Structures are given as C-alpha cells and as structure tokens.
Amino acid sequence: MKGRDRLPVSAVVITLNEQAHIAECLRSLCWADERLVVDSGSTDETCAIARSLGARVIHHPWEGFGAQKQFATEQARFDWVLNVDADERVSPALARSIGEAMQSPTQPAAYRCNFRHRMLGCWLRHGEAWPDPHVRFYDRRRAHWVPRAIHEYVLVDGPIGRLDGCIEHCTAESIAELFAKINRYTDVQARLLVEQRRRIGLLQILGNPAWRFLRNYLLRLGVLDGVPGLVHATQAALTSFLKYAKAYEMARRERS
C-alpha cells in the first residue's frame, strides 16, 4: 500500500508488557509508512520485539488510556493516524480500504470501521461483538482523543467516513485471561464512578448487569455464537456488576 500517490499514514500502538501480542499486531501494520510504539514501562520483551520488526519505540509514563493515545497521536510523523491496541490486528481488507481512502482527492475528518472480536478461539458474529463500529483512523488536525482513563474515544470535528474490512480484536484466549482483564478494568471504572459521585444502589448493581446480559445474549442474538457467545454475554454482565459493586464498596469505605 506504500507509494507516492497517496497520503502517508502513521500507525500507533500503546503498550505495557505485550510481548505475546505485539509482533502479530505490527506485522498487520507492515503497509503503514510509520509504525510507532509508545511504551509505558514494559518489563518483558515488548520493546525489543517492536524494534526488531522496524517500529519506532518511545517511552512515556502511563496517563490513562485516552491521554496516552493522544500523546502517541501527537508523536506520530504524519497527520493521518491509525490507532490500534497491541491485542488487535488490521485485516487485509481494512488495509486496502485505508490505501484507497488516502488516494482520494478529498477525505472526511476521520473514518469508522467495524471490530471483530475473538473469544476462546472463536470469532463472534452476534451480540455486542459485531459489528461494533469505532473511529480509529483520523486526521489528527481535526480529531483528538478524549482524556478518559478508560472507555476512551475519538472526538471528531467534521464528517466521518466508513472503511471496509475490520480490526480484529483478540479479546481473551482463556477464562483466566478474561477474568484478569475484567478485574483490572472494573477497578478503574469503579474509581471513576466514585469520583463522579454517582449514586449506587440495587438498581445499578443488579438491574444494569441483568439488562446487559439479556440485550447481548437474547435481543442481539449472542446465543447464536454458542458457548463463546454465552461467555461474552456473561463477561459483559459481570463487568457491569463488578463496576457498580466495587464503586459501592469504595464509596462506603471513604465515608467511614
């Protein structure tokens, strides 16, 4: 996809101890004009692997997902930036679609693409897992990351186009990995709820997880994805439950 007849693209990845994922992530970005890894203190081989594959690596202390991704965006050499996480891969169809978009005489401010999620070795096609569109490719002069600690997103000043293909997300390959992620993320989510002084009661702790499971598994047909679909719907409900339950616990401790 490289060439003089299109706008150049920087692909940026933020990392922390991602030696199990970073190689495949960077290989899926081999078409980009620049591959930039912003690492927040890995103690494994993440940085060495990234350098061996030709990526530029810089170090920056962790600031939260949104702020870290905005910092990485600002360090890129080119204005058109594709942001992916280390456990994500760019499909060949998405790479081609980006190349075609960058050859156009005009572009919107950003592009949205679908995400495809893998859980327990299976690609999910229903529930909250598909098509799950997000903005990850943008002109940094007209878009920026909202500095949220988690559930970060790109705020775009202008029209948003669509790309073919998808970003493939390796959600979890084992139940142990899945639960470790849930525990880490819900700690951050709960702290945010407490800082926002949100009221937490039975409705949030029980009602929200129940509704999320029903919507994901039945209304959006996650049941058609078999056992992985059930695990994904349960994971979403458990995440909701733990987020509110931990926030309730934190708030009570701070009041006592």
C-alpha positions in Angstrom: 0.0 0.0 0.0 3.0 2.3 0.2 3.6 4.8 -2.5 3.9 8.4 -3.5 0.3 8.6 -4.9 -1.4 8.6 -1.5 -1.2 10.4 1.8 1.2 8.8 4.3 -0.2 7.0 7.4 1.2 6.6 10.9 0.1 3.5 12.8 0.5 4.0 16.6 0.2 1.4 19.4 0.4 1.9 23.1 1.9 -0.9 25.1 2.7 -2.3 28.5 4.1 -5.9 28.7 2.6 -7.0 25.4 5.2 -9.4 24.2 2.5 -12.1 23.5 0.7 -9.8 21.1 2.9 -7.0 19.7 4.6 -9.0 16.9 1.4 -10.0 15.2 0.0 -6.5 15.7 2.9 -4.9 14.0 3.0 -7.4 11.2 -0.6 -6.5 10.4 0.6 -2.9 10.1 3.5 -3.5 7.7 1.9 -1.4 5.0 2.0 1.8 7.1 4.5 4.5 6.4 5.4 4.6 10.1 4.8 2.2 13.0 5.1 3.9 16.4 5.0 2.1 19.7 4.6 4.2 22.9 5.5 2.1 25.8 4.7 2.9 29.5 7.3 0.8 31.2 7.3 -2.8 29.9 9.5 -5.2 31.8 9.2 -8.0 29.2 10.4 -8.1 25.6 7.8 -5.9 24.1 10.1 -3.0 23.2 12.9 -5.4 21.8 10.4 -7.2 19.7 8.9 -4.0 18.3 12.3 -2.6 17.4 13.3 -5.9 15.7 10.3 -5.5 13.5 11.2 -2.0 12.5 8.9 0.0 14.7 10.0 3.3 16.3 9.7 3.0 20.1 9.4 5.8 22.6 8.7 5.7 26.3 6.1 7.7 28.2 4.7 7.3 31.7 1.1 6.0 31.8 -1.6 8.7 31.9 -4.7 6.6 31.3 -6.0 5.3 28.0 -7.3 8.4 26.5 -4.4 10.7 27.4 -1.8 8.0 26.4 -3.4 7.6 23.0 -3.5 11.3 22.4 0.2 11.6 23.4 1.0 8.8 20.9 -1.0 10.6 18.2 1.0 13.8 18.8 4.3 11.9 18.4 3.4 10.5 15.0 5.3 11.7 12.0 2.2 12.0 9.8 -1.2 13.7 10.2 -3.3 10.7 9.3 -3.1 8.3 12.2 -4.4 4.8 12.7 -4.6 3.8 16.4 -4.7 0.1 17.3 -4.1 -1.8 20.6 -1.5 -4.5 20.9 -4.1 -7.2 21.0 -5.6 -6.0 17.8 -4.9 -6.8 14.1 -5.7 -4.9 10.9 -7.4 -7.1 8.4 -6.0 -7.1 4.8 -9.4 -5.7 3.6 -9.1 -2.8 6.0 -5.5 -2.1 4.9 -6.7 -1.9 1.3 -9.6 0.3 2.2 -7.3 2.7 4.0 -5.0 2.8 1.0 -7.9 3.6 -1.3 -9.2 6.4 1.0 -5.7 8.0 1.2 -5.6 8.1 -2.7 -8.9 10.1 -2.8 -8.6 13.8 -3.6 -10.7 14.6 -0.5 -11.2 13.0 2.8 -13.5 13.4 5.8 -12.1 14.2 9.2 -12.0 10.6 10.3 -13.1 7.1 9.3 -15.1 4.5 11.2 -14.5 0.7 10.9 -16.0 -2.4 12.4 -14.4 -4.5 15.1 -14.4 -8.3 15.0 -13.8 -9.9 18.4 -12.3 -13.3 19.1 -13.1 -15.2 22.4 -11.8 -18.6 23.4 -10.6 -19.2 19.9 -13.8 -18.3 18.1 -14.8 -15.2 16.1 -18.1 -13.7 17.4 -20.7 -12.7 14.9 -23.6 -11.5 17.1 -24.4 -9.7 20.4 -22.4 -6.7 21.3 -19.4 -8.2 19.5 -20.5 -7.4 15.9 -20.3 -5.1 14.0 -19.2 -2.9 16.9 -18.0 0.2 14.9 -15.4 2.7 16.2 -13.4 5.6 15.0 -9.7 4.6 14.9 -8.4 6.3 11.7 -8.4 10.0 11.8 -6.7 13.3 10.7 -5.2 14.5 13.9 -5.7 18.1 12.9 -9.4 17.6 13.1 -9.7 14.9 15.8 -8.4 14.1 19.2 -8.8 11.5 22.0 -11.0 12.4 24.9 -8.7 12.1 28.0 -10.7 9.4 29.8 -8.9 6.8 32.0 -11.0 4.0 30.3 -13.6 3.7 27.5 -11.7 6.4 25.6 -13.0 7.6 22.3 -12.0 10.0 19.4 -13.8 13.3 19.3 -14.0 14.4 15.6 -14.5 17.9 14.2 -16.0 17.1 10.8 -17.6 14.3 8.8 -16.8 10.7 9.4 -16.5 8.1 6.6 -16.6 4.3 6.7 -14.0 1.8 5.8 -14.3 -1.8 4.6 -12.6 -4.6 6.5 -12.2 -4.6 10.2 -9.9 -4.5 13.2 -9.6 -8.0 14.7 -9.6 -8.0 18.5 -8.2 -10.9 20.4 -10.4 -10.4 23.5 -9.3 -13.4 25.5 -7.9 -16.9 24.8 -8.7 -18.3 28.3 -11.1 -17.7 31.1 -8.2 -16.8 33.4 -7.1 -14.1 31.0 -10.7 -12.8 30.7 -11.2 -12.6 34.4 -7.8 -10.8 34.9 -8.9 -8.1 32.3 -12.3 -7.7 34.0 -10.7 -7.2 37.4 -8.2 -4.6 36.1 -10.7 -2.6 34.1 -13.5 -2.6 36.7 -11.1 -1.2 39.3 -10.6 1.9 37.1 -14.3 2.1 36.2 -15.4 2.0 39.8 -13.0 4.7 40.8 -14.4 6.9 38.1 -17.9 6.4 39.3 -16.9 7.3 42.9 -15.1 10.5 41.6 -18.2 11.4 39.7 -20.2 10.9 42.9 -22.7 8.6 41.2 -25.4 7.1 43.4 -25.0 3.3 43.5 -27.8 1.1 44.7 -29.6 -2.2 43.9 -30.9 -0.9 40.6 -27.3 -0.3 39.3 -25.7 -3.4 40.9 -28.4 -5.9 39.8 -30.6 -4.2 37.1 -27.8 -3.0 34.8 -26.0 -6.3 34.6 -29.2 -8.2 34.0 -30.3 -5.9 31.3 -26.9 -6.0 29.6 -27.0 -9.8 29.6 -30.5 -10.0 28.1 -29.8 -7.4 25.5 -26.5 -9.0 24.4 -27.4 -12.7 24.6 -31.1 -12.7 23.5 -32.1 -9.4 21.9 -28.9 -9.2 19.8 -28.6 -12.9 19.3 -25.4 -13.7 21.1 -26.9 -17.1 21.7 -26.1 -17.9 18.1 -22.4 -17.8 18.9 -22.6 -20.9 21.1 -20.6 -21.2 24.3 -18.2 -18.3 23.4 -21.3 -16.1 22.9 -22.6 -17.1 26.3 -19.2 -16.3 27.8 -19.1 -13.0 26.1 -22.6 -12.0 27.3 -21.7 -13.2 30.8 -18.5 -11.2 30.8 -20.4 -8.0 29.8 -22.9 -8.6 32.7 -20.1 -9.4 35.2 -18.2 -6.3 34.2 -21.2 -4.2 34.8 -21.9 -5.9 38.2 -18.3 -5.6 39.4 -18.0 -1.9 38.3 -21.0 -0.9 40.4 -20.3 -3.2 43.3 -16.7 -2.0 43.6 -17.9 1.6 43.4 -20.4 0.9 46.2 -17.6 -0.6 48.3 -15.2 2.2 47.6 -17.7 4.9 48.5 -18.7 3.2 51.8 -15.0 3.0 52.8 -14.4 6.6 52.0 -17.4 7.7 54.1 -16.4 5.6 57.1 
